[in-house]
């Protein structure tokens, strides 16, 4: 036992027996197997709750954009810059969803970790994926870390959901400043206070270029996923 561990035990208000109760479970195979299902269900519940939070954010983003489109196209007098506000709102929702997705991926990764190293080997005992899986899982429970980077999470959410929403708002803005304001030049309909329409269009073009770059880069997933390609067949 390390000196720091002994010092911690000496300063702990718990008795030695209380401190070692979990370690005793780890040394007994039956006790550990009885404990693992409870832990597994807890991680599955955490992953499901995180997924629900992601879905709520997505639903709110779609609802707000749908309401904004209805408002903007309800009258010719409605200004096109309201759609630019919609882009800002989408970016805010995207920032929330990226963070929630990273938490979801952390819980999901733990669920897969147990499946790979416990249940898969119980059904087909050919060895575990990670020889030191108990140590690795214990370390992650003590010091949780995100398994997917911020950039990769951002890219995945843009490709899955927000890229389409950005495109819808962009096409709506083009239609609003051109087709729905035939009495004025599109540059006049697109301009903001003190900003020429060409400049506004240039800023939007730069924004959408950045979104496209984020959507395709990084193209290859670094964080470990769940599905290993496609292997269709008769198995159900």
N, C-alpha and C positions, 0 to 999 in steps of 0.2 A: 504494500500500500504506500502511496506517495505521502510525503510529509505534509503537503497542503491538505490532502484528504483527511489525514489524522487530526490536523489542527481544526478542520471544519467540523469533524465529528466531536472534538472536545468542546467546541464552542456552541454546538447545536443543542437546543432545548429538548430534542428528542432522545430517547434512550437508544442504545446500540441496537436493540432488537427491532425498534421501529424503523431505524434507518436502513436495516438490512432486509426488510420484508420483501421489497421488490427484487433484490438480488437473489433471495431464496427462491422466488418464483422462477427466475431466469435459469436457475440450476436444475429445476425439476421440469422434465419434458411435459408431463401431464398438466401441470399448473400453467406452463407457458402456452400450451395449446388451448387451454380453457380461457386464457386471457386474450389471446390474439383475435378471436371473433368479435369480442366487445370493442377492441381497438379498431378493427376493420370497419365495423358498422359505424363507429364514430367518424372515421375519415370519410366514408361514403356519404354520411349525412352532411358533413362540412362541405364536400364537393357539390352536393345537390343544392345546398343553400347558396353557395357562391354562384352556381349556374343560374339560380332563380334571380339573383341580384343583377347578373349580366342581362338576363332577359327583360327585367324591369327597365333597365337603362335603355335598351334597344327599343322597347315599346314606347317609352316616353319620347325618344328621339323621332321615331316615325310619326307619332301622334302630333308632336309640335310642328314638324315639317308639313304634314298634311293640312293642319289648321292654317299654317302660314300661306301655303299655296292657295287655299280656298279664299283667304282674305285678299291676297294680292290680285288674284284674277277675278274677284267679285266686281270690280269697277275699273274703268280706264284711268281714273284719277289716282288710284293707288300707286305709290312710287315703287320703282324697281329696287331701290336700295334696301327695302324690307327683306328682299331675298338675300342680300349680303349679310344682314343681321342673322338670317337663318343659317348661313355658313358658320358664323361665329358660334351660334348655339350648338351646331353640330360638332364643332371642334371641342366645345366644353363637354358635351356628352361623351365624345370619343375619349377624352382624357380620363373621365370617370371609369369608362368601360375598360380601358387598358389596364388600369390599376386593379379592377375587380377580376379581370381575366388572369392576371398574374397570380392572384390569390387562389383562384379556381385551379389553375394549372399546378400550383404547389400541392393542394390537397389531392388532385387527380393523380399526380406523380407518385404520391405515397400509396394510394390505392393500387396502382399498377405495380409498385415495388413489392407489396405484399402478395399480389397475385402471382408475380413472376417467381418469387423466391419461396413461397409457402404452398399456395394452392396448386400451382402448376407442377411442382415437384412431388406433391402428395398424390396427384393423379397419374403422373408419369415420372417416377423417381430416377431421373437421369442426371441429377445435379442441379444446383442453383445457378442463377445468372450472376449473382454477386456472392463470392465465398464469404465475405465479411458483412453480409446484409444486416445482421442484428446490430453490429457496431455502427454501420452507416446510418441505419434508421434511427438508432438512439441519438447519434450526434445531431441529426437533422431535427429531431424533436426538441433537443436542448437548445439548439441554435438554428431556427428555421431560416431557410434561404429560398429566394425565388429560383425556379428552374428554367424560366424563360426570360430573356432580356427585354428591356423596355422597348428597344427598336423592333425586335421580332414580334412582340405582342402587338405593337402599333401596326406593323405590316399585316399581321393576320386579321386584325379587326377591320382594317380598311378593305382587304380583299374579300372578307366574308360579308360585311354589312355596309360599312360607311362609304366605301367607294361608290356603290350604287346610289346612295342617298346624295352624295356630293354631285354626281352626274345629273341626277334629277333636278337638283336646285340650280345647277349651272345651265342646263337646257331651259329651265323655266325663266332664268334671268335673260337669256338670249331672246326667247320668245317675247318676253315682256318689253324689252327695249326696241324690238324690231316689228314684230307682227301686231302687237297690241297697242302701239303708238304710231300709227301710220302718218299722223298729222305732223310729226316732228322727226328730225334726224335722230338716228339711234345714239349718236354721240351726246345729243342733248338729253335724251331720256336716261342715258347711263351715267351722266356726270353727277358728282356729289358737290357739296358746297365747297367751292374753291378748287376742285379737282376736275380736270377735263375728262370727258368720256373715254378718250384714247388711253389716258393714264389708268383709269379704273379698269378698262379691259386688259391692259398690260399686267396690272397687279393680279387680276383674276387668272390670267394665263399662267403667270409664274406660280401662283398658288396651286393650280391644277397640275402643273408639271411636277411640283414637289410631291403632291399626293400620289401621282403615278409612279414616281421614283420610289417612294416609301412602300407602295403596294408590291412592287416587283423586286425590291432589294431590302433585306437579303432573300434571295429566291429559295434557298435550301434551308429547311428547318434545322436548327442546331439543338434545340431542346428535344428530348426523346419523345416521340409520339406513341400512339396506341396501335395504329394500323400499319402493317408492314406490306404495303403494296396491295395488289388485287389478286385474289386466288379464288375465282368463282368455281362452282361445281355443284354436286348434288348434296353435299353435306348441309344439313339444316340445324 
